[in-house]
Amino acid sequence: MKTVTINTLNTLKEQGEKFPVITAYDASFARLIEHAGIEVVLVGDSLGNVIQGHDSTVPVTMDDMIYHVEAVCRGNNKSLIIADLPFMAYATEEQTMENAALLMQAGAHMVKLEGGAWLEETVLMLSERGIPVCGHLGLTPQSVNKLGGYKVQGRDDQSAKQMVLDAHLLEEAGADVLVLECVPTALAQQITNELSIPVIGIGAGPSTDAQVLVIYDMLGISSRQPKFSKNFLTETGDVETALKAYATEVRSGAFPQPEHVFK
């Protein structure tokens, strides 16, 4: 696999070629992901759930994120690395700049933030200063206490229209990529079709430009399997083959199937 950049992802979107994204939190899994030819690695604050054992991502700190970004970058030299800015790490412009710079210096190629219109100026500020940005709409896990749980978002007309507006605002502000989590298939398809930047889905149906799964979910290690995930390890028997199978099914459109999406 050649080194993956933002230009690589844009070309895939333009050519209508889907690409896989997977989370990783350490050098060993990161190395296997590179060997499997997966274009993008997300060092997600989901580590709070699957590694630290918390019931949300809220307790994850900047020190945690820096530690895991550095570990992943030691194991993977080819994939594009996206790193989450954790809870309350981008509440102010000063915080955002300082913490985004720390993640980039740790080896990330892009930072991810959760939220819509309120982040417009933040995204613009980061983009103007050379820091690539991935937006995140739909179910935003850092806001789980405000949302009242892990619920599908955008099911009513008003919230769906707001999500479409937010997606356009983030793109116009300079976001390079957008994640849509747990939104109805038709809404995700609309947003994907309307945006020129790549859209990565998780529980957002088959029409997004890419799919992302938590590696512990797709290997069946997590204590609870989300509806939108699939255990690829049971079908293959080893981790690297499971990763390759995931990548193949994403690229071909075989994953996700109807049982993995929300209507």
C-alpha positions as CSV (number, residue, x, y, z in Angstrom):
1,M,0.0,0.0,0.0
2,K,1.2,3.5,-0.9
3,T,1.2,6.2,1.7
4,V,-2.4,7.5,2.0
5,T,-3.1,11.2,2.1
6,I,-6.2,13.5,1.9
7,N,-5.7,13.5,-1.8
8,T,-6.0,9.7,-1.9
9,L,-9.3,9.9,-0.1
10,N,-10.6,12.6,-2.4
11,T,-9.6,10.6,-5.5
12,L,-11.5,7.6,-4.2
13,K,-14.6,9.7,-3.6
14,E,-14.4,11.2,-7.1
15,Q,-14.0,7.7,-8.6
16,G,-16.8,6.3,-6.6
17,E,-14.5,3.8,-4.9
18,K,-15.4,2.9,-1.3
19,F,-12.7,2.6,1.3
20,P,-12.4,1.0,4.8
21,V,-11.6,2.8,8.0
22,I,-10.8,1.0,11.3
23,T,-10.0,2.1,14.8
24,A,-6.7,1.2,16.5
25,Y,-5.1,2.1,19.8
26,D,-1.7,0.3,19.8
27,A,1.3,-0.5,17.6
28,S,0.5,-4.2,17.1
29,F,-3.0,-3.8,15.7
30,A,-1.8,-0.7,13.7
31,R,0.8,-2.9,12.0
32,L,-1.7,-5.5,11.0
33,I,-4.0,-2.8,9.7
34,E,-1.3,-1.5,7.4
35,H,-0.5,-5.1,6.2
36,A,-4.2,-5.5,5.4
37,G,-4.1,-2.4,3.2
38,I,-6.7,-0.4,5.1
39,E,-6.4,3.3,4.1
40,V,-7.4,5.1,7.3
41,V,-6.9,4.5,11.0
42,L,-9.0,6.3,13.5
43,V,-7.4,6.6,17.0
44,G,-10.7,7.1,18.6
45,D,-11.7,8.2,22.1
46,S,-13.7,4.9,22.0
47,L,-10.6,3.6,23.8
48,G,-12.4,4.9,26.9
49,N,-15.0,2.1,26.4
50,V,-13.0,-0.8,24.9
51,I,-9.6,-0.3,26.6
52,Q,-10.3,1.6,29.8
53,G,-13.6,0.0,30.6
54,H,-15.7,3.2,31.0
55,D,-19.3,3.4,30.0
56,S,-18.7,6.5,27.8
57,T,-15.8,8.4,26.1
58,V,-16.2,11.3,28.5
59,P,-13.3,10.3,30.9
60,V,-10.7,10.1,28.1
61,T,-8.0,12.8,28.4
62,M,-5.6,14.5,26.1
63,D,-2.7,12.5,27.7
64,D,-4.6,9.3,26.9
65,M,-5.0,10.3,23.2
66,I,-1.4,11.4,22.8
67,Y,-0.2,8.2,24.2
68,H,-2.3,6.0,21.9
69,V,-1.6,8.2,18.8
70,E,2.1,7.8,19.3
71,A,1.7,4.0,19.8
72,V,-0.3,3.7,16.6
73,C,2.1,5.8,14.5
74,R,5.0,3.6,15.6
75,G,3.2,0.6,14.1
76,N,1.7,2.1,10.9
77,N,3.6,4.2,8.4
78,K,1.2,4.1,5.4
79,S,-2.4,4.7,6.6
80,L,-3.8,8.1,7.1
81,I,-4.1,8.6,10.9
82,I,-7.1,10.5,12.3
83,A,-7.1,11.3,16.0
84,D,-10.1,12.3,18.2
85,L,-10.0,15.5,20.2
86,P,-11.5,14.2,23.5
87,F,-14.3,15.6,25.6
88,M,-13.8,19.3,26.4
89,A,-10.5,19.5,24.5
90,Y,-12.0,22.0,22.0
91,A,-14.4,24.1,24.1
92,T,-12.4,27.3,23.3
93,E,-10.3,28.4,20.4
94,E,-7.2,28.5,22.6
95,Q,-7.8,25.0,23.8
96,T,-8.5,23.7,20.3
97,M,-5.3,25.1,18.8
98,E,-3.1,23.8,21.6
99,N,-4.7,20.3,21.7
100,A,-4.9,19.9,18.0
101,A,-1.2,20.8,17.7
102,L,-0.3,18.2,20.3
103,L,-2.1,15.4,18.4
104,M,-0.5,16.4,15.1
105,Q,2.9,16.5,16.8
106,A,2.2,13.0,18.2
107,G,1.9,11.8,14.6
108,A,-1.8,12.3,13.6
109,H,-2.5,13.5,10.1
110,M,-6.0,14.9,10.9
111,V,-8.1,15.7,14.0
112,K,-11.7,14.8,14.6
113,L,-14.3,16.9,16.4
114,E,-17.9,16.1,17.3
115,G,-20.6,18.7,16.6
116,G,-22.3,20.9,14.0
117,A,-22.8,24.6,13.4
118,W,-21.2,25.7,16.6
119,L,-17.9,24.3,15.3
120,E,-17.9,26.3,12.1
121,E,-15.4,29.0,13.3
122,T,-13.3,26.3,15.0
123,V,-13.0,24.2,11.8
124,L,-12.2,27.3,9.8
125,M,-9.5,28.3,12.3
126,L,-7.8,24.9,12.2
127,S,-8.1,24.6,8.4
128,E,-6.5,28.0,7.9
129,R,-3.6,27.0,10.1
130,G,-2.9,23.8,8.2
131,I,-4.6,21.3,10.5
132,P,-6.9,18.9,8.6
133,V,-10.2,18.3,10.2
134,C,-12.7,15.5,10.3
135,G,-16.2,16.4,11.4
136,H,-18.6,14.1,13.2
137,L,-22.4,14.3,13.1
138,G,-25.3,12.1,14.1
139,L,-24.7,10.2,17.3
140,T,-21.9,12.1,19.0
141,P,-20.7,9.9,21.9
142,Q,-19.1,12.8,23.9
143,S,-22.7,14.2,24.1
144,V,-24.3,11.0,25.4
145,N,-25.4,12.6,28.6
146,K,-27.1,15.4,26.7
147,L,-28.6,13.0,24.1
148,G,-30.0,10.8,26.8
149,G,-28.2,7.7,25.6
150,Y,-26.8,6.0,22.5
151,K,-29.7,6.7,20.2
152,V,-30.1,7.0,16.4
153,Q,-30.1,10.6,15.3
154,G,-31.9,12.4,12.5
155,R,-35.1,10.4,12.4
156,D,-37.5,13.4,12.4
157,D,-37.6,16.0,9.7
158,Q,-36.3,18.9,11.8
159,S,-33.2,17.1,13.1
160,A,-32.5,15.6,9.6
161,K,-32.7,19.1,8.0
162,Q,-30.3,20.4,10.7
163,M,-27.9,17.6,10.1
164,V,-27.8,18.4,6.4
165,L,-27.2,22.1,7.2
166,D,-24.5,21.2,9.7
167,A,-22.7,19.0,7.1
168,H,-22.6,21.8,4.6
169,L,-21.4,24.3,7.1
170,L,-18.6,22.0,8.2
171,E,-17.5,21.4,4.6
172,E,-17.7,25.1,3.8
173,A,-15.6,25.9,6.8
174,G,-12.8,23.6,5.6
175,A,-13.5,20.1,7.0
176,D,-11.8,17.5,4.9
177,V,-13.8,14.5,5.9
178,L,-17.1,13.8,7.7
179,V,-18.2,10.9,9.9
180,L,-21.9,10.1,10.2
181,E,-22.8,7.8,13.1
182,C,-26.1,6.1,13.7
183,V,-28.3,8.0,11.2
184,P,-31.0,6.6,8.9
185,T,-29.7,5.3,5.6
186,A,-31.6,7.7,3.4
187,L,-30.3,10.7,5.3
188,A,-26.7,9.5,5.1
189,Q,-27.1,8.9,1.4
190,Q,-28.4,12.4,0.9
191,I,-25.5,14.0,2.8
192,T,-23.0,11.8,1.0
193,N,-24.3,12.8,-2.4
194,E,-24.5,16.5,-1.6
195,L,-21.0,16.9,-0.1
196,S,-17.8,16.9,-2.1
197,I,-15.7,15.7,0.8
198,P,-15.5,11.9,1.7
199,V,-18.2,10.8,4.2
200,I,-17.4,7.9,6.5
201,G,-20.4,6.0,7.9
202,I,-20.8,3.9,11.1
203,G,-24.4,2.6,11.4
204,A,-25.2,5.0,8.5
205,G,-26.0,2.5,5.7
206,P,-24.2,1.4,2.6
207,S,-24.2,4.6,0.6
208,T,-21.4,6.5,2.4
209,D,-18.0,6.8,0.8
210,A,-16.4,4.7,3.5
211,Q,-17.2,2.6,6.6
212,V,-15.6,2.6,10.0
213,L,-15.8,0.0,12.8
214,V,-14.1,-0.3,16.2
215,I,-11.6,-3.0,15.8
216,Y,-12.7,-4.7,19.0
217,D,-16.3,-4.9,17.7
218,M,-15.4,-6.4,14.3
219,L,-13.2,-9.0,16.0
220,G,-15.9,-9.9,18.5
221,I,-13.9,-8.9,21.5
222,S,-16.3,-6.2,22.8
223,S,-18.7,-7.2,25.6
224,R,-21.7,-6.1,23.5
225,Q,-21.8,-6.3,19.7
226,P,-23.4,-3.1,18.2
227,K,-26.2,-3.6,15.6
228,F,-24.1,-1.8,13.0
229,S,-21.1,-4.1,13.4
230,K,-20.1,-7.6,12.2
231,N,-17.8,-10.2,13.7
232,F,-15.3,-10.9,10.9
233,L,-13.0,-13.0,13.1
234,T,-15.5,-15.9,13.3
235,E,-15.5,-16.2,9.5
236,T,-11.7,-16.1,9.1
237,G,-9.9,-17.4,12.1
238,D,-7.1,-14.9,12.4
239,V,-6.9,-11.1,12.9
240,E,-5.1,-10.1,9.7
241,T,-7.4,-12.1,7.5
242,A,-10.4,-10.7,9.3
243,L,-9.1,-7.2,8.6
244,K,-8.6,-8.0,4.9
245,A,-12.1,-9.5,4.7
246,Y,-13.6,-6.3,6.3
247,A,-11.7,-4.2,3.8
248,T,-12.8,-6.3,0.8
249,E,-16.5,-6.3,1.9
250,V,-16.4,-2.5,2.4
251,R,-14.9,-1.9,-1.0
252,S,-17.3,-4.3,-2.8
253,G,-20.4,-2.9,-0.9
254,A,-21.0,-6.3,0.7
255,F,-20.8,-4.6,4.1
256,P,-23.0,-3.3,5.6
257,Q,-26.0,-5.5,5.0
258,P,-29.6,-4.4,5.9
259,E,-29.3,-5.9,9.4
260,H,-26.5,-3.5,10.2
261,V,-28.3,-0.2,9.3
262,F,-31.1,2.0,10.6
263,K,-34.2,2.9,8.6
